[in-house]
Amino acid sequence: MTFFSSLVDAIFGLTPRTTLQAMKPVALPRVAVEPELQSDQEVVLGDTETISNAFAEQSVRGAVNYRAKHAEVLARAKQAFRQYQRSGQPCPVDGVVDRVQNRIDARRPELLTET
């Protein structure tokens, strides 16, 4: 069972929830890169930055955040399908599109300031 399937199961109450333990930091594995890429990255690194804290950690965090969001979407989809199975009534398309558009509109200012 993967972390994300466990997360989905916990969201739906399919397995008992457990308290997350504080985790110790772990070292990320070394990544071999071509000399040209290494030169390019040294140019853009700050004085106190290292490759691991500037790029590797950021990549891992991005992947974890992406997968967590994916699990949330999957959980909502499962919940919607279960609701449909119980009621036999699908969600009206216009309502779904309106909710998605509202979420996009709410996030638009935040996303525009990130670039």
C-alpha positions as CSV (number, residue, x, y, z in Angstrom):
1,M,0.0,0.0,0.0
2,T,1.4,3.4,-1.0
3,F,1.4,6.5,1.0
4,F,-1.2,8.1,-1.3
5,S,-3.6,5.1,-1.2
6,S,-3.3,5.2,2.5
7,L,-4.1,8.9,2.5
8,V,-7.2,8.3,0.3
9,D,-8.2,5.4,2.6
10,A,-7.8,7.6,5.6
11,I,-9.8,10.4,4.0
12,F,-12.7,8.0,3.4
13,G,-12.3,6.4,6.8
14,L,-11.4,3.0,5.4
15,T,-8.5,2.5,7.7
16,P,-7.8,3.9,11.2
17,R,-6.1,7.2,11.2
18,T,-2.7,7.4,12.7
19,T,-0.7,10.3,14.0
20,L,2.2,11.2,11.9
21,Q,5.5,10.9,13.7
22,A,8.1,13.6,13.5
23,M,10.6,12.5,10.9
24,K,14.3,13.0,10.9
25,P,15.8,14.7,7.8
26,V,17.3,12.4,5.3
27,A,20.1,13.0,2.8
28,L,18.9,13.1,-0.8
29,P,21.0,10.9,-3.1
30,R,23.7,12.5,-5.2
31,V,22.8,13.1,-8.8
32,A,25.4,12.9,-11.6
33,V,25.1,15.8,-14.1
34,E,27.1,16.8,-17.2
35,P,29.9,19.3,-16.6
36,E,28.1,21.9,-18.7
37,L,25.0,21.6,-16.5
38,Q,27.1,21.8,-13.4
39,S,28.7,25.0,-14.6
40,D,25.3,26.5,-15.5
41,Q,23.9,25.7,-12.0
42,E,26.9,27.1,-10.2
43,V,26.2,30.4,-12.0
44,V,22.6,30.6,-10.7
45,L,23.3,29.4,-7.2
46,G,23.4,31.9,-4.4
47,D,26.5,32.2,-2.2
48,T,25.0,30.1,0.6
49,E,23.1,27.7,-1.5
50,T,24.0,24.1,-2.4
51,I,22.6,22.0,-5.2
52,S,20.7,19.8,-2.7
53,N,18.9,22.6,-1.0
54,A,18.4,24.7,-4.1
55,F,17.3,22.1,-6.6
56,A,16.9,18.6,-5.2
57,E,14.9,19.5,-2.2
58,Q,12.7,21.8,-4.2
59,S,12.1,19.0,-6.8
60,V,11.2,16.5,-4.1
61,R,8.8,19.0,-2.4
62,G,7.2,19.8,-5.8
63,A,6.7,16.1,-6.5
64,V,5.2,15.5,-3.0
65,N,2.9,18.4,-3.3
66,Y,1.8,17.3,-6.8
67,R,1.0,13.8,-5.5
68,A,-0.8,15.1,-2.5
69,K,-3.0,17.3,-4.7
70,H,-3.5,14.3,-7.0
71,A,-4.7,12.2,-4.0
72,E,-7.1,15.0,-3.0
73,V,-8.6,15.0,-6.5
74,L,-8.9,11.3,-6.5
75,A,-10.6,11.4,-3.0
76,R,-13.1,14.0,-4.3
77,A,-13.8,11.9,-7.4
78,K,-14.4,8.8,-5.3
79,Q,-16.7,10.7,-3.0
80,A,-18.6,12.1,-5.9
81,F,-19.0,8.7,-7.4
82,R,-20.2,7.2,-4.1
83,Q,-22.7,10.1,-3.9
84,Y,-23.9,9.3,-7.4
85,Q,-24.2,5.6,-6.5
86,R,-26.3,6.4,-3.4
87,S,-28.6,9.0,-5.1
88,G,-28.6,7.9,-8.7
89,Q,-28.5,11.6,-9.6
90,P,-25.5,12.9,-11.4
91,C,-24.1,16.4,-10.7
92,P,-25.4,18.9,-13.2
93,V,-22.5,19.8,-15.6
94,D,-23.2,23.5,-15.3
95,G,-22.8,23.3,-11.5
96,V,-19.5,21.5,-11.8
97,V,-18.2,24.0,-14.4
98,D,-19.2,26.9,-12.3
99,R,-17.4,25.5,-9.2
100,V,-14.3,24.9,-11.2
101,Q,-14.4,28.4,-12.7
102,N,-14.9,29.9,-9.2
103,R,-11.8,28.0,-8.0
104,I,-9.8,29.2,-10.9
105,D,-10.9,32.8,-10.4
106,A,-10.1,32.6,-6.7
107,R,-6.5,31.4,-7.4
108,R,-5.8,33.6,-10.4
109,P,-4.4,36.6,-8.4
110,E,-2.2,34.2,-6.4
111,L,-0.9,32.4,-9.5
112,L,-0.2,35.7,-11.3
113,T,1.9,37.0,-8.5
114,E,4.0,33.8,-8.4
115,T,5.4,34.4,-11.9
